Amino acid sequence: MATSILKSLSHLFSSHLLTRCVKICSVACLLLSANAFCAQMFFSGESPFANLHINGEIVKGDYHKMLRLIKQQQDIPQKLLLNSKGGNVMEALKIGTFVRKYLLSFESEKCNSACVFISLGSVNHSADKRGVFGLHRPKFNRQFFSKLNAEQATVKYRSLRSFVEKYMLAMGATKALVDEMFATPSNSMSYVQKQTVYKMHTSPPEGYSEWIISKCGDDLTVQERQDLYDFYNNRSLFSKKYFAKLDGKSTEHFHCELEAVRIEQVRLFKKNVMFQPQQFPIN
């Protein structure tokens, strides 16, 4: 991954900024969930094609729950499968940052609210662009926010937007996507087609994409990818020789990318102190 992206994320989630955000949010007031149950998390599939499923509302503690599960599994998943109506923003930002650092891909059945922050961290989205994302601006806990006067509330929310916007832009979201999210009140939901959201988010990230090009060479062009797709649907469109060429090139590039990602994931996993035995118990 490009050094600039890593530096941007490291700066964004430095101890100073996290402390600042806690102060802004008044002891994690961001999007506190009324649901007492954490999201369901489990692995499926086998390495290097393992998937991590996160189903349900994202609540405080889910980030460390995910770390414990990965530590127990002793494997970084290839893909994150999300089905969530949203939840705690700070947890989503931490999970999204982890997703980007460990080069996870992303698929979703339902991804609303804070869940979108996790999706932005992925290096690749599912090719299936059907469905929608639910967007609205993040919010403070009502009990906390209602006790502020109008001027205090304005200052607090301006700081919150600045923090969240920095994260989104660092993850490759366009200003248009940021504005779309913050234009929708927290008590409402703007449903945007996945295809539209994907157009407002750089995926794969530029640094990651160039890294893969340097390791694996050129993948199929847009036209070649369309030809291969068309051939699968109607095998009389092109010669078998042309199909074999495209299929072989695509397969070779896929396996090269998979190998490069796995090597990087293993390197990071072994280096990361969070996964050392003394950090937290497995059970």
Secondary structure, DSSP 8 states (H G I E B T S, - for coil): --HHHHHHHHHHTSHHHHHHHHHHHTTT-BT--S--S--EEEEES-TTS-EEEEES-B-TTHHHHHHHHHHHHTS--SEEEEEE--B-HHHHHHHHHHHHHTT-EEEEEEEETTHHHHHHT-SEE-S---SEEEE----B-HHHHTTS-HHHHHHHHHHHHHHHHHHHHHTTB-HHHHHHHHTS-TTS-EEEEHHHHHHTB-SS-HHHHHHHHHHH-----HHHHHHHHHHHH-TTSS-HHHHHHHHHHHHHHHHHHHHHHHHHHHHHHHH-GGGSTTTS---
